[in-house]
Amino acid sequence: MVLQPYEHYKIPAPWSARVLPVEKDPSWGGQMNYRQPPDQLPGDEPPAQRWRHKLVRQWQWARRDGFGRWIEEDQLNPVDRVRKAREKQRWRRHHGVLPGEAVPVFLVGVQRSGTNMLVRGLEAAPEFEVHNENDRTAFKRYRLRSEATVADIIMRSRQRYVLFKPLCDSHRVGELLDTMPVAQAGRAIWAYRDVDGRVRSAISKFGDVNLRVLSQIARGEGLARWQAQRISRENLALMREFDYATMSPETAAALFWYIRNCLYFEMELDKRPDTFLSSYDLLIAQPEQMMKGLCAFLGFPYYSGLTRHIEQRSNSRKPLLDIDPVVRSLCDLLTERLDANARVQVEQWATE
């Protein structure tokens, strides 16, 4: 089979019938992107249409970002997967823990905050069993399955750690740590990145979804959605002050970043010894120190293979996005608070 240029492959109708592009915006370097009709949010479609839209999104992301990056981000390389599976099987044979001794680890935070980089590093260790959001044994439509199902996965595992990435359940992380019926106490990692970086990545991947969902919640609709869970009264009142008809997708994505990351302090996760605050910007600037701190928190020995995939670099700031001044000010204040906590935790654990 001879592979043709990307332009050779066209998405046949009716797959493309309801796919709307987002226009290029030079202020953030955006590219053509999948966008659903304005009356519909991801997950609202009937099952058949949902799968069709998912295939279209994956195709468009792969064409835009490159198939190599798509395969890497979704961990689809079969050679890599087989190699890791064999390493984990070998570790179980020689060092495997008894059923019930595995430690659950929940990686949470706001989408597009560098969690894939963390997962890739920890998954390189054979001690880890990893269940990503697209793992249907542990997740259903990106939400964790029942507590009994998750607990059964943990209790049956013979790896030292069982890592889940329930980003849509981040508001439940305290509950997951406190009530999960397993033998070993769990750990949580709350991941975040700078607001402009997250906004660029979110709009590139999801278009104006944050704008549409916040508009719904502000109108008193969609309160059962995961995005609406555990929003404080203050932040709900804040959301209702804005005019979403004139709000930009960038401002909405920044406001969503603010509301979801506020949960870290509102749920008092900063006071819990079983929760680690992970900064993406610190991870790419000081990968060894950052990963050493995380490993010490988990009680796991650090080795260089955990950061081999990270290209150390400073977070070179691109021009700031055009975000509503009120939202920008709130995000800046929260960033200072998050950064201060992250630095303290890394320094504390890295010297353990």
BAVOPA-350564 format. One record per residue (C-alpha): residue number from 1; x, y, z. Coordinates in nm, 4 decimals. Each point is the difference from the previous one (the first is absolute). Layout:
<pts>
<pt num="NUM" x="X" y="Y" z="Z"/>
...
</pts>
This chain:
<pts>
<pt num="1" x="0.0000" y="0.0000" z="0.0000"/>
<pt num="2" x="0.1379" y="0.3394" z="-0.1005"/>
<pt num="3" x="-0.0733" y="0.2781" z="0.2468"/>
<pt num="4" x="-0.1293" y="0.3183" z="-0.1621"/>
<pt num="5" x="0.0396" y="0.3592" z="0.1222"/>
<pt num="6" x="-0.2489" y="0.1056" z="0.2652"/>
<pt num="7" x="-0.1951" y="0.2013" z="-0.2573"/>
<pt num="8" x="-0.0764" y="-0.3234" z="-0.1847"/>
<pt num="9" x="-0.2191" y="-0.1278" z="0.2812"/>
<pt num="10" x="-0.3366" y="0.1715" z="0.0170"/>
<pt num="11" x="-0.2629" y="-0.0437" z="0.2713"/>
<pt num="12" x="-0.3054" y="-0.1326" z="-0.1837"/>
<pt num="13" x="-0.3491" y="0.1287" z="0.0606"/>
<pt num="14" x="-0.1935" y="-0.0284" z="0.2205"/>
<pt num="15" x="0.2954" y="-0.0045" z="0.2470"/>
<pt num="16" x="0.0886" y="0.3565" z="-0.0870"/>
<pt num="17" x="-0.3575" y="0.1227" z="-0.0242"/>
<pt num="18" x="-0.0144" y="0.1625" z="0.3439"/>
<pt num="19" x="0.3667" y="0.0801" z="0.0525"/>
<pt num="20" x="0.0554" y="0.3736" z="0.0233"/>
<pt num="21" x="0.3494" y="0.1534" z="-0.0156"/>
<pt num="22" x="0.1313" y="0.2662" z="0.2350"/>
<pt num="23" x="0.1582" y="0.2810" z="-0.1991"/>
<pt num="24" x="0.3703" y="0.0695" z="0.0346"/>
<pt num="25" x="0.0828" y="0.2604" z="0.2624"/>
<pt num="26" x="0.3475" y="0.1572" z="-0.0405"/>
<pt num="27" x="0.0055" y="0.1129" z="0.3641"/>
<pt num="28" x="0.0640" y="-0.3558" z="0.1171"/>
<pt num="29" x="0.1138" y="-0.1743" z="-0.3163"/>
<pt num="30" x="-0.3151" y="-0.2142" z="-0.0156"/>
<pt num="31" x="-0.0664" y="-0.2419" z="-0.2824"/>
<pt num="32" x="-0.3143" y="-0.1410" z="-0.1489"/>
<pt num="33" x="-0.1676" y="-0.2002" z="0.2718"/>
<pt num="34" x="-0.3024" y="-0.2171" z="0.0605"/>
<pt num="35" x="-0.2990" y="0.1796" z="0.1511"/>
<pt num="36" x="-0.3427" y="-0.1407" z="0.0730"/>
<pt num="37" x="-0.3230" y="0.1818" z="-0.0837"/>
<pt num="38" x="-0.0780" y="0.2702" z="0.2599"/>
<pt num="39" x="-0.3016" y="-0.1887" z="0.1326"/>
<pt num="40" x="0.2080" y="-0.3035" z="0.0898"/>
<pt num="41" x="0.2840" y="-0.0777" z="0.2413"/>
<pt num="42" x="0.2340" y="-0.3024" z="-0.0002"/>
<pt num="43" x="-0.1862" y="-0.2991" z="0.1387"/>
<pt num="44" x="-0.3457" y="0.1369" z="-0.0860"/>
<pt num="45" x="-0.0222" y="-0.1854" z="-0.3293"/>
<pt num="46" x="-0.1814" y="-0.3308" z="-0.0482"/>
<pt num="47" x="0.2460" y="-0.2940" z="0.0266"/>
<pt num="48" x="0.0401" y="-0.0556" z="-0.3742"/>
<pt num="49" x="0.0588" y="0.3688" z="-0.0675"/>
<pt num="50" x="0.2334" y="0.0257" z="0.3005"/>
<pt num="51" x="0.2313" y="-0.2642" z="-0.1439"/>
<pt num="52" x="-0.0137" y="0.1620" z="-0.3432"/>
<pt num="53" x="0.0939" y="0.3390" z="0.1441"/>
<pt num="54" x="0.2763" y="-0.1576" z="0.2066"/>
<pt num="55" x="0.1536" y="-0.1570" z="-0.3109"/>
<pt num="56" x="-0.0202" y="0.3311" z="-0.1828"/>
<pt num="57" x="0.1651" y="0.1848" z="0.2898"/>
<pt num="58" x="0.2807" y="-0.2547" z="0.0231"/>
<pt num="59" x="0.0567" y="0.0195" z="-0.3765"/>
<pt num="60" x="0.0131" y="0.3786" z="0.0016"/>
<pt num="61" x="0.2316" y="0.0157" z="0.3028"/>
<pt num="62" x="0.2331" y="-0.2527" z="-0.1628"/>
<pt num="63" x="0.0100" y="0.1922" z="-0.3274"/>
<pt num="64" x="0.0573" y="0.3328" z="0.1766"/>
<pt num="65" x="0.2608" y="-0.1056" z="0.2578"/>
<pt num="66" x="0.1546" y="-0.2906" z="-0.1894"/>
<pt num="67" x="-0.0739" y="-0.3694" z="0.0333"/>
<pt num="68" x="0.3213" y="-0.0546" z="0.1971"/>
<pt num="69" x="-0.1088" y="0.2403" z="0.2735"/>
<pt num="70" x="-0.3521" y="-0.1461" z="0.0026"/>
<pt num="71" x="0.1376" y="-0.3530" z="0.0403"/>
<pt num="72" x="0.2324" y="0.1178" z="0.2783"/>
<pt num="73" x="-0.2666" y="0.1968" z="0.1899"/>
<pt num="74" x="-0.2571" y="-0.2812" z="-0.0133"/>
<pt num="75" x="0.2702" y="-0.2634" z="0.0574"/>
<pt num="76" x="-0.0953" y="-0.1956" z="-0.3120"/>
<pt num="77" x="0.3456" y="-0.1236" z="-0.1019"/>
<pt num="78" x="-0.0407" y="-0.3816" z="0.0038"/>
<pt num="79" x="0.3735" y="-0.0664" z="0.0323"/>
<pt num="80" x="0.0262" y="0.2279" z="0.3021"/>
<pt num="81" x="-0.3107" y="-0.1497" z="0.1579"/>
<pt num="82" x="0.1241" y="-0.3566" z="-0.0410"/>
<pt num="83" x="0.3407" y="0.0901" z="0.1422"/>
<pt num="84" x="-0.1529" y="0.1633" z="0.3077"/>
<pt num="85" x="-0.2400" y="-0.2898" z="0.0516"/>
<pt num="86" x="0.2883" y="-0.2470" z="-0.0018"/>
<pt num="87" x="0.2014" y="0.2094" z="0.2450"/>
<pt num="88" x="-0.2949" y="0.0183" z="0.2378"/>
<pt num="89" x="-0.0639" y="-0.3720" z="-0.0335"/>
<pt num="90" x="0.3653" y="-0.0687" z="0.0770"/>
<pt num="91" x="-0.0174" y="0.2269" z="0.3060"/>
<pt num="92" x="-0.3116" y="-0.1791" z="0.1271"/>
<pt num="93" x="0.1715" y="-0.3352" z="-0.0375"/>
<pt num="94" x="0.3005" y="0.1022" z="0.2092"/>
<pt num="95" x="-0.1266" y="0.2813" z="0.2246"/>
<pt num="96" x="-0.3791" y="0.0041" z="-0.0235"/>
<pt num="97" x="-0.1967" y="0.0966" z="0.3089"/>
<pt num="98" x="-0.2776" y="-0.2126" z="0.1410"/>
<pt num="99" x="-0.3589" y="0.0821" z="-0.1055"/>
<pt num="100" x="-0.1244" y="0.2795" z="0.2250"/>
<pt num="101" x="0.3420" y="0.1585" z="0.0517"/>
<pt num="102" x="-0.0075" y="0.2361" z="-0.3009"/>
<pt num="103" x="-0.0161" y="0.3744" z="0.0730"/>
<pt num="104" x="-0.2579" y="0.2009" z="-0.2015"/>
<pt num="105" x="0.1206" y="0.3291" z="-0.1479"/>
<pt num="106" x="-0.2438" y="0.2523" z="-0.1491"/>
<pt num="107" x="0.1380" y="0.2566" z="-0.2450"/>
<pt num="108" x="-0.2455" y="0.2911" z="-0.0199"/>
<pt num="109" x="-0.0195" y="0.3656" z="-0.0998"/>
<pt num="110" x="-0.1180" y="0.1975" z="-0.3032"/>
<pt num="111" x="0.0189" y="-0.1505" z="-0.3473"/>
<pt num="112" x="0.3012" y="0.1020" z="-0.2128"/>
<pt num="113" x="0.2252" y="0.0529" z="0.3027"/>
<pt num="114" x="0.2848" y="-0.2336" z="-0.0910"/>
<pt num="115" x="-0.1471" y="-0.3142" z="0.1553"/>
<pt num="116" x="0.1032" y="-0.2126" z="-0.2978"/>
<pt num="117" x="0.3634" y="0.0870" z="0.0690"/>
<pt num="118" x="-0.0361" y="-0.1169" z="0.3599"/>
<pt num="119" x="-0.1779" y="-0.3189" z="-0.1027"/>
<pt num="120" x="0.2657" y="-0.0810" z="-0.2570"/>
<pt num="121" x="0.2745" y="0.0397" z="0.2593"/>
<pt num="122" x="-0.1665" y="-0.2117" z="0.2686"/>
<pt num="123" x="-0.1134" y="-0.2635" z="-0.2485"/>
<pt num="124" x="0.3650" y="-0.0508" z="-0.0951"/>
<pt num="125" x="0.0456" y="-0.1571" z="0.3440"/>
<pt num="126" x="-0.1036" y="-0.3685" z="0.0040"/>
<pt num="127" x="-0.1385" y="0.0457" z="0.3509"/>
<pt num="128" x="-0.2936" y="0.1994" z="-0.1418"/>
<pt num="129" x="-0.3259" y="-0.1268" z="-0.1453"/>
<pt num="130" x="-0.1588" y="0.2898" z="-0.1902"/>
<pt num="131" x="-0.3652" y="0.0623" z="-0.0847"/>
<pt num="132" x="-0.0420" y="0.3043" z="-0.2209"/>
<pt num="133" x="-0.3287" y="0.1731" z="-0.0793"/>
<pt num="134" x="-0.0493" y="-0.2089" z="-0.3133"/>
<pt num="135" x="0.0345" y="-0.3286" z="0.1915"/>
<pt num="136" x="-0.3501" y="-0.1471" z="-0.0102"/>
<pt num="137" x="0.0645" y="-0.2420" z="0.2858"/>
<pt num="138" x="0.0277" y="0.2920" z="0.2432"/>
<pt num="139" x="-0.1798" y="0.2837" z="-0.1828"/>
<pt num="140" x="-0.3261" y="0.0607" z="-0.1791"/>
<pt num="141" x="-0.0037" y="0.3107" z="-0.2184"/>
<pt num="142" x="0.2988" y="0.1440" z="0.1906"/>
<pt num="143" x="-0.1620" y="-0.0443" z="0.3422"/>
<pt num="144" x="0.1129" y="-0.2600" z="0.2511"/>
<pt num="145" x="-0.2206" y="-0.3048" z="0.0207"/>
<pt num="146" x="-0.1617" y="-0.1014" z="0.3275"/>
<pt num="147" x="0.1988" y="-0.0019" z="0.3217"/>
<pt num="148" x="-0.0339" y="-0.3782" z="0.0130"/>
<pt num="149" x="0.1445" y="-0.0379" z="-0.3503"/>
<pt num="150" x="0.2960" y="0.2291" z="0.0717"/>
<pt num="151" x="0.0658" y="-0.1684" z="0.3354"/>
<pt num="152" x="-0.0055" y="-0.3414" z="-0.1675"/>
<pt num="153" x="0.2636" y="0.1130" z="-0.2517"/>
<pt num="154" x="0.2205" y="0.1236" z="0.2845"/>
<pt num="155" x="-0.0455" y="-0.3057" z="0.2207"/>
<pt num="156" x="0.0787" y="-0.2427" z="-0.2837"/>
<pt num="157" x="0.3125" y="0.1793" z="-0.1181"/>
<pt num="158" x="0.3437" y="-0.1423" z="0.0678"/>
<pt num="159" x="0.1850" y="0.3193" z="-0.0942"/>
<pt num="160" x="0.1155" y="0.2222" z="0.2846"/>
<pt num="161" x="-0.2102" y="0.2962" z="-0.1207"/>
<pt num="162" x="-0.3222" y="0.0320" z="-0.1988"/>
<pt num="163" x="-0.0219" y="0.3399" z="-0.1690"/>
<pt num="164" x="-0.3318" y="0.1449" z="-0.1196"/>
<pt num="165" x="-0.0470" y="0.3308" z="-0.1867"/>
<pt num="166" x="-0.3583" y="0.1069" z="0.0801"/>
<pt num="167" x="0.0214" y="0.3665" z="-0.1032"/>
<pt num="168" x="-0.3788" y="0.0300" z="-0.0322"/>
<pt num="169" x="-0.0277" y="-0.1266" z="0.3585"/>
<pt num="170" x="0.2557" y="0.2402" z="0.1472"/>
<pt num="171" x="-0.2687" y="0.1510" z="0.2227"/>
<pt num="172" x="-0.0395" y="-0.3465" z="0.1611"/>
<pt num="173" x="0.3653" y="-0.0627" z="0.0814"/>
<pt num="174" x="-0.0469" y="0.0464" z="0.3750"/>
<pt num="175" x="-0.2813" y="-0.2532" z="-0.0066"/>
<pt num="176" x="0.2103" y="-0.2419" z="-0.2053"/>
<pt num="177" x="0.2804" y="0.0216" z="0.2559"/>
<pt num="178" x="-0.2250" y="-0.0269" z="0.3057"/>
<pt num="179" x="-0.2617" y="-0.2581" z="-0.0923"/>
<pt num="180" x="0.1527" y="-0.2339" z="-0.2599"/>
<pt num="181" x="-0.0406" y="-0.3499" z="0.1544"/>
<pt num="182" x="0.3583" y="-0.1191" z="-0.0447"/>
<pt num="183" x="0.2679" y="-0.1193" z="0.2401"/>
<pt num="184" x="0.2678" y="0.2613" z="-0.0771"/>
<pt num="185" x="-0.0422" y="0.3761" z="0.0466"/>
<pt num="186" x="-0.0102" y="0.1865" z="-0.3297"/>
<pt num="187" x="0.1951" y="0.2954" z="-0.1326"/>
<pt num="188" x="-0.1068" y="0.2882" z="-0.2243"/>
<pt num="189" x="0.1914" y="0.2245" z="-0.2393"/>
<pt num="190" x="-0.1612" y="0.3307" z="-0.0996"/>
<pt num="191" x="0.1595" y="0.1218" z="-0.3252"/>
<pt num="192" x="-0.0162" y="0.3551" z="-0.1334"/>
<pt num="193" x="0.1786" y="0.2234" z="-0.2513"/>
<pt num="194" x="0.0115" y="0.3709" z="-0.0781"/>
<pt num="195" x="-0.3344" y="0.1355" z="-0.1123"/>
<pt num="196" x="0.1099" y="0.1223" z="-0.3440"/>
<pt num="197" x="0.1613" y="-0.3321" z="-0.0853"/>
<pt num="198" x="-0.3096" y="-0.1888" z="0.1106"/>
<pt num="199" x="-0.2323" y="0.2337" z="-0.1933"/>
<pt num="200" x="0.1980" y="-0.0374" z="-0.3231"/>
<pt num="201" x="0.0049" y="-0.3770" z="0.0330"/>
<pt num="202" x="-0.3690" y="-0.0261" z="0.0958"/>
<pt num="203" x="-0.1214" y="0.2148" z="-0.2889"/>
<pt num="204" x="0.2253" y="-0.1820" z="-0.2430"/>
<pt num="205" x="-0.1450" y="-0.3341" z="0.1112"/>
<pt num="206" x="-0.3576" y="0.0801" z="0.1063"/>
<pt num="207" x="-0.0909" y="0.3276" z="-0.1700"/>
<pt num="208" x="-0.2609" y="0.2077" z="0.1844"/>
<pt num="209" x="-0.1349" y="-0.2793" z="0.2247"/>
<pt num="210" x="0.0913" y="0.1870" z="0.3215"/>
<pt num="211" x="-0.1928" y="0.3047" z="-0.1207"/>
<pt num="212" x="-0.3115" y="-0.2013" z="-0.0786"/>
<pt num="213" x="-0.0011" y="-0.2021" z="0.3206"/>
<pt num="214" x="0.0610" y="0.3022" z="0.2252"/>
<pt num="215" x="-0.2800" y="0.1834" z="-0.1778"/>
<pt num="216" x="-0.2345" y="-0.2892" z="0.0717"/>
<pt num="217" x="0.0964" y="-0.0200" z="0.3673"/>
<pt num="218" x="-0.0344" y="0.3775" z="0.0447"/>
<pt num="219" x="-0.3557" y="-0.0244" z="-0.1390"/>
<pt num="220" x="-0.0806" y="-0.2685" z="0.2573"/>
<pt num="221" x="0.0103" y="-0.2804" z="-0.2565"/>
<pt num="222" x="0.2280" y="-0.3014" z="-0.0106"/>
<pt num="223" x="0.0482" y="-0.0015" z="0.3768"/>
<pt num="224" x="0.0367" y="-0.3790" z="-0.0077"/>
<pt num="225" x="0.3065" y="0.0237" z="-0.2251"/>
<pt num="226" x="0.3346" y="-0.0830" z="0.1554"/>
<pt num="227" x="0.1193" y="0.3533" z="-0.0803"/>
<pt num="228" x="-0.2640" y="0.1399" z="0.2387"/>
<pt num="229" x="0.0816" y="-0.2165" z="0.2993"/>
<pt num="230" x="0.1196" y="0.1560" z="0.3274"/>
<pt num="231" x="0.0144" y="0.3530" z="-0.1396"/>
<pt num="232" x="-0.0012" y="0.2337" z="0.2984"/>
<pt num="233" x="-0.2795" y="0.2528" z="0.0424"/>
<pt num="234" x="0.2517" y="0.2795" z="-0.0527"/>
<pt num="235" x="0.1226" y="-0.1439" z="-0.3282"/>
<pt num="236" x="-0.3524" y="-0.0757" z="-0.1190"/>
<pt num="237" x="-0.0919" y="0.3631" z="0.0680"/>
<pt num="238" x="0.3171" y="0.1056" z="-0.1839"/>
<pt num="239" x="-0.0959" y="-0.2083" z="-0.3030"/>
<pt num="240" x="-0.3396" y="0.1660" z="-0.0179"/>
<pt num="241" x="0.1519" y="0.3488" z="-0.0229"/>
<pt num="242" x="0.1330" y="-0.0565" z="-0.3527"/>
<pt num="243" x="-0.1648" y="0.0411" z="-0.3390"/>
<pt num="244" x="0.0736" y="-0.3245" z="-0.1814"/>
<pt num="245" x="-0.1382" y="0.1319" z="-0.3266"/>
<pt num="246" x="0.3008" y="0.2334" z="-0.0221"/>
<pt num="247" x="0.2561" y="-0.2037" z="0.1946"/>
<pt num="248" x="0.2933" y="-0.1395" z="-0.1987"/>
<pt num="249" x="0.0870" y="-0.3723" z="0.0082"/>
<pt num="250" x="0.3354" y="0.0968" z="0.1558"/>
<pt num="251" x="-0.1634" y="0.1806" z="0.2915"/>
<pt num="252" x="-0.2408" y="-0.2902" z="0.0543"/>
<pt num="253" x="0.2841" y="-0.2547" z="-0.0002"/>
<pt num="254" x="0.1887" y="0.2153" z="0.2517"/>
<pt num="255" x="-0.3083" y="0.0351" z="0.2201"/>
<pt num="256" x="-0.0461" y="-0.3768" z="-0.0099"/>
<pt num="257" x="0.3677" y="-0.0427" z="0.0984"/>
<pt num="258" x="-0.0607" y="0.2335" z="0.2935"/>
<pt num="259" x="-0.3189" y="-0.1665" z="0.1245"/>
<pt num="260" x="0.1343" y="-0.3548" z="-0.0183"/>
<pt num="261" x="0.3401" y="0.0807" z="0.1545"/>
<pt num="262" x="-0.1736" y="0.1882" z="0.2829"/>
<pt num="263" x="-0.1235" y="-0.3426" z="0.1109"/>
<pt num="264" x="0.3532" y="-0.0886" z="0.1104"/>
<pt num="265" x="-0.0264" y="0.2552" z="0.2811"/>
<pt num="266" x="-0.3774" y="-0.0110" z="0.0494"/>
<pt num="267" x="0.0210" y="-0.3739" z="0.0722"/>
<pt num="268" x="0.3034" y="0.0716" z="0.2216"/>
<pt num="269" x="0.2183" y="-0.2372" z="-0.1954"/>
<pt num="270" x="0.2950" y="0.2246" z="0.0820"/>
<pt num="271" x="-0.0360" y="-0.1143" z="0.3617"/>
<pt num="272" x="-0.0066" y="-0.3720" z="-0.0777"/>
<pt num="273" x="0.3236" y="-0.1993" z="0.0304"/>
<pt num="274" x="-0.1336" y="-0.2515" z="-0.2547"/>
<pt num="275" x="-0.0224" y="0.2569" z="-0.2838"/>
<pt num="276" x="0.2848" y="0.1390" z="-0.2123"/>
<pt num="277" x="-0.0219" y="0.3176" z="-0.2086"/>
<pt num="278" x="0.1791" y="-0.0457" z="-0.3332"/>
<pt num="279" x="0.0971" y="0.2993" z="-0.2146"/>
<pt num="280" x="0.0470" y="-0.0683" z="-0.3722"/>
<pt num="281" x="0.2203" y="0.3062" z="-0.0334"/>
<pt num="282" x="0.2236" y="-0.1185" z="0.2822"/>
<pt num="283" x="0.0072" y="-0.3490" z="-0.1496"/>
<pt num="284" x="0.1366" y="0.1173" z="-0.3356"/>
<pt num="285" x="0.2417" y="0.2479" z="0.1618"/>
<pt num="286" x="0.1365" y="-0.2361" z="0.2676"/>
<pt num="287" x="-0.1133" y="-0.3515" z="-0.0968"/>
<pt num="288" x="0.2410" y="-0.1870" z="0.2267"/>
<pt num="289" x="-0.0761" y="0.2025" z="0.3128"/>
<pt num="290" x="-0.3738" y="-0.0047" z="-0.0668"/>
<pt num="291" x="-0.0140" y="-0.3753" z="-0.0602"/>
<pt num="292" x="0.2203" y="-0.0704" z="0.3007"/>
<pt num="293" x="-0.2482" y="0.1892" z="0.2164"/>
<pt num="294" x="-0.2932" y="-0.1912" z="-0.1473"/>
<pt num="295" x="0.1750" y="-0.3341" z="0.0443"/>
<pt num="296" x="0.0807" y="0.0794" z="0.3635"/>
<pt num="297" x="-0.3655" y="0.0907" z="0.0555"/>
<pt num="298" x="-0.1066" y="-0.3366" z="-0.1439"/>
<pt num="299" x="0.2703" y="-0.1899" z="0.1888"/>
<pt num="300" x="0.1558" y="-0.1102" z="-0.3247"/>
<pt num="301" x="0.3706" y="0.0126" z="-0.1000"/>
<pt num="302" x="0.0879" y="0.2516" z="-0.2712"/>
<pt num="303" x="0.2044" y="-0.0970" z="-0.3032"/>
<pt num="304" x="0.0870" y="0.1899" z="-0.3173"/>
<pt num="305" x="-0.2320" y="-0.2030" z="-0.2238"/>
<pt num="306" x="-0.2989" y="0.1754" z="0.1529"/>
<pt num="307" x="0.0974" y="0.3316" z="-0.1610"/>
<pt num="308" x="0.1703" y="-0.1231" z="-0.3160"/>
<pt num="309" x="-0.2962" y="0.1129" z="-0.2111"/>
<pt num="310" x="0.0091" y="0.3575" z="0.1350"/>
<pt num="311" x="0.2021" y="0.2582" z="-0.1905"/>
<pt num="312" x="0.1243" y="0.2381" z="0.2689"/>
<pt num="313" x="-0.0793" y="0.3590" z="-0.0915"/>
<pt num="314" x="-0.1161" y="0.3206" z="0.1541"/>
<pt num="315" x="-0.3615" y="0.0830" z="-0.0600"/>
<pt num="316" x="0.0681" y="0.2662" z="-0.2600"/>
<pt num="317" x="-0.2969" y="0.2286" z="0.0297"/>
<pt num="318" x="-0.1926" y="0.0688" z="-0.3167"/>
<pt num="319" x="-0.1897" y="0.3285" z="-0.0240"/>
<pt num="320" x="-0.2797" y="0.0095" z="0.2547"/>
<pt num="321" x="-0.3408" y="-0.0870" z="-0.1339"/>
<pt num="322" x="-0.2749" y="0.2598" z="-0.0169"/>
<pt num="323" x="-0.1943" y="-0.1024" z="0.3125"/>
<pt num="324" x="-0.2585" y="0.2105" z="0.1834"/>
<pt num="325" x="0.1864" y="0.2121" z="0.2608"/>
<pt num="326" x="-0.2149" y="-0.1238" z="0.2894"/>
<pt num="327" x="0.0630" y="-0.3638" z="-0.0921"/>
<pt num="328" x="0.3692" y="0.0707" z="-0.0618"/>
<pt num="329" x="0.0378" y="0.1545" z="0.3444"/>
<pt num="330" x="-0.1711" y="-0.2949" z="0.1702"/>
<pt num="331" x="0.2170" y="-0.2492" z="-0.1893"/>
<pt num="332" x="0.3195" y="0.1898" z="0.0860"/>
<pt num="333" x="-0.0829" y="-0.0044" z="0.3716"/>
<pt num="334" x="-0.0835" y="-0.3702" z="-0.0060"/>
<pt num="335" x="0.3178" y="-0.0751" z="-0.1974"/>
<pt num="336" x="0.2110" y="0.1690" z="0.2678"/>
<pt num="337" x="-0.1679" y="-0.2075" z="0.2681"/>
<pt num="338" x="0.0359" y="-0.3270" z="-0.1930"/>
<pt num="339" x="0.3641" y="0.0684" z="-0.0898"/>
<pt num="340" x="0.0907" y="0.0787" z="0.3597"/>
<pt num="341" x="-0.1557" y="-0.3249" z="0.1226"/>
<pt num="342" x="0.1584" y="-0.2068" z="-0.2769"/>
<pt num="343" x="0.3506" y="0.1339" z="0.0709"/>
<pt num="344" x="-0.0323" y="-0.0706" z="0.3721"/>
<pt num="345" x="-0.1170" y="-0.3565" z="-0.0617"/>
<pt num="346" x="0.2729" y="-0.0805" z="-0.2514"/>
<pt num="347" x="0.2733" y="0.1395" z="0.2248"/>
<pt num="348" x="-0.1412" y="-0.1858" z="0.2985"/>
<pt num="349" x="-0.0309" y="-0.3375" z="-0.1701"/>
<pt num="350" x="0.3144" y="0.0238" z="-0.2154"/>
<pt num="351" x="0.2116" y="0.0239" z="0.3153"/>
<pt num="352" x="-0.1699" y="-0.2947" z="0.1728"/>
</pts>
